[in-house]
Amino acid sequence: MNAQPPADHSSDLSQDIEPTAILLAERTGAGDQRRNPHRPISRGRLVWRRLKTKPNFYIGGVIVALIVAFALFGDFFNIYEQGQQDTFNFNSPPSAQHFFGTDAIGVDLYASMTSALRKSLLIGFLAAPTSTLIAAIMGSLAGYLGGVFEMFTNWMINLLLVLPVFYVLMIVSPAIADPSNLPAALQWLGFLPAWGLLVLAIGFFSWMIMAQIVKNQTKSLKEREYVKAARFMGVSTPTILRRHIIPNVASLLIIDGALGVAMAILAETSLSFFGLGIQAPDVSLGTLLQDGTGAAVTRPWLFVIPASFLIALLTGVALVGDALRDAIDPTSEVNRA
């Protein structure tokens, strides 16, 4: 009985795989997948492809980019500096000379707006990463170490969550306004400007919820085989957290950092509005809104213009953060539907 050699189906296999890979590439927009259908798509590229399909990303990105560009380069189109008075134009409405008008003492609102936006953006883009960094460190350490450190972290989180944060910031506002009022144990922070202390204060009271999420994720990740193998091989705890834990919760931290920018800007604006944040002669969106509130009817430009910039900025940041959340975690969009 003549045994036939086994048929070589390699050509058939390639023909079966190739059209499927091409179809997948066409659906996902991956042109290079046609040349190498077996190469996996990195998570970063996959997130970027999803992000490019989100209209919120483009709308919010354009809004934020325009506001940032105005804050950075708007002074090039103005002859007045922040705080400079025009003694011939008190309470002047917007005109060719004063693009956004002037206030009761002749200060150009356009120059004040560019300076206020720079300060509010700086605080927002520093306070949000500060909060996310604290959440990443405390949450990952509590979830990985467990024991006494986890109990201490849980106690701190629960304590800070029940405290009325806004009132706590009101209590510490004298130290923010004047660093010399800091307690003796914190006098080393006196080198920071007032807005720097405000960044630390907002960041310190904004990390608790994300830290709880990171802690729960870390407790699940530390039971994975690759984490156990690294621990049995004697890899140090900081290295395990840096290589295996933090990268796996990075998507949550990115979302928290993006959405936290809007929350930090709103917190700074609220504190400054009540005179507890940025102090004169510095300006921010909160101080401009405070100054313009009393003139909202008689001189509406003093209130409407800062309020419009604040609404546009918060909307743009929220749209970008929402699009980023959907791109990193597609199930979030399904859950909201």
Residue pairs with C-beta under 8 A, 6 or more apart in sequence:
17 37
18 37
20 37
21 33
21 34
21 37
21 38
22 33
22 34
22 37
24 30
24 33
24 37
25 31
25 32
25 33
25 34
25 37
28 41
28 49
29 49
30 41
30 49
32 39
33 39
33 41
47 251
47 327
47 328
48 327
50 326
50 327
50 330
51 57
51 323
51 324
51 327
54 323
54 326
54 327
56 319
56 320
56 322
56 323
56 326
57 319
57 320
57 323
57 324
57 327
59 316
59 319
60 315
60 316
60 317
60 318
60 319
60 320
60 321
60 322
60 323
61 316
61 319
61 320
62 316
63 312
63 313
63 315
63 316
63 319
64 313
64 316
64 317
64 320
67 117
67 121
67 309
67 312
67 313
67 316
68 121
70 114
70 117
71 114
71 117
71 118
71 121
72 118
74 110
74 113
74 114
75 81
75 111
75 114
77 99
78 99
78 108
78 110
78 111
78 114
80 86
80 98
80 108
80 110
80 111
81 111
82 111
82 112
82 114
82 115
82 283
83 107
83 111
83 112
83 281
84 107
84 108
84 111
85 105
85 106
85 107
86 92
86 98
86 102
86 106
86 107
86 108
87 106
88 106
89 97
89 98
89 102
89 106
90 102
90 104
90 105
90 106
91 101
91 102
91 103
91 104
91 299
92 98
92 101
92 102
92 106
93 101
93 299
93 301
94 100
94 101
94 301
95 101
98 108
98 109
98 110
99 110
100 108
100 109
100 110
100 113
100 301
100 305
101 109
101 299
101 301
101 302
101 305
102 108
102 109
103 109
103 112
103 291
103 292
103 295
103 299
103 302
104 295
109 288
109 301
109 302
109 305
112 283
112 288
113 288
113 305
113 306
113 309
115 283
116 283
116 284
116 285
116 287
116 288
116 306
117 285
117 309
117 313
119 195
119 278
119 282
119 283
119 284
120 265
120 268
120 269
120 284
120 285
120 286
120 313
121 265
121 313
122 195
123 195
123 198
123 199
123 202
123 264
123 265
123 268
123 284
124 261
124 262
124 264
124 265
124 268
124 317
125 261
126 199
126 203
127 198
127 199
127 202
127 203
127 206
127 260
127 264
127 267
127 268
128 203
128 206
128 256
128 257
128 258
128 260
128 261
128 263
128 264
129 257
129 260
130 199
130 200
130 202
130 203
130 204
131 202
131 203
131 204
131 206
131 207
131 210
131 256
131 257
131 260
131 264
132 207
132 210
132 253
132 256
132 257
132 260
133 203
134 203
134 204
134 207
134 211
135 207
135 208
135 210
135 211
135 214
135 253
135 256
136 211
136 214
136 246
136 249
136 253
138 153
138 156
138 207
138 211
138 214
138 215
139 153
139 210
139 211
139 212
139 213
139 214
139 215
139 217
139 218
139 249
140 214
140 215
140 218
140 241
140 245
140 246
140 249
141 149
141 153
141 241
142 149
142 150
142 153
142 154
142 211
142 215
142 218
143 150
143 214
143 215
143 216
143 217
143 218
143 219
143 221
143 222
143 245
144 218
144 219
144 222
144 237
144 240
144 241
144 245
145 237
146 219
150 215
153 211
153 215
156 208
157 208
157 211
157 212
160 205
160 208
161 208
161 209
163 205
165 205
165 206
166 270
166 271
168 205
169 176
169 201
169 202
169 205
169 267
169 271
169 276
170 271
170 274
170 276
172 201
173 271
173 276
173 277
174 181
175 181
175 182
175 183
175 186
175 197
176 194
176 197
176 198
176 201
176 276
176 277
177 194
177 276
177 279
178 194
179 189
179 190
179 192
179 194
179 197
180 190
182 189
182 190
189 197
189 200
192 200
194 278
194 279
194 282
195 278
195 282
198 268
198 271
198 277
198 278
202 264
202 267
202 268
203 264
206 260
206 263
206 264
206 267
210 252
210 253
210 256
213 252
214 249
214 252
214 253
217 248
217 249
217 252
218 245
218 249
221 227
221 244
221 245
221 248
221 249
222 228
222 245
224 244
226 244
227 240
227 244
227 245
230 239
230 240
230 243
230 244
231 240
246 253
251 328
251 329
254 324
254 328
255 321
255 324
255 325
255 328
255 329
258 317
258 320
258 321
258 324
258 325
259 317
259 318
259 321
259 322
259 325
261 317
261 321
262 313
262 314
262 317
262 318
262 321
265 285
265 310
265 313
265 314
265 317
266 314
268 277
268 278
268 284
268 285
268 286
269 277
269 284
269 285
269 286
269 289
269 310
270 277
270 286
271 277
271 286
272 278
272 284
272 285
272 286
272 287
272 290
273 286
273 287
273 289
273 290
274 286
274 290
275 290
277 284
277 286
277 287
278 284
278 286
278 287
280 287
285 306
285 309
285 310
285 313
288 302
288 306
289 303
289 306
289 307
289 310
291 302
292 299
292 302
292 303
292 304
292 306
292 307
293 303
295 302
295 303
296 302
296 303
296 304
325 332
326 332
326 333
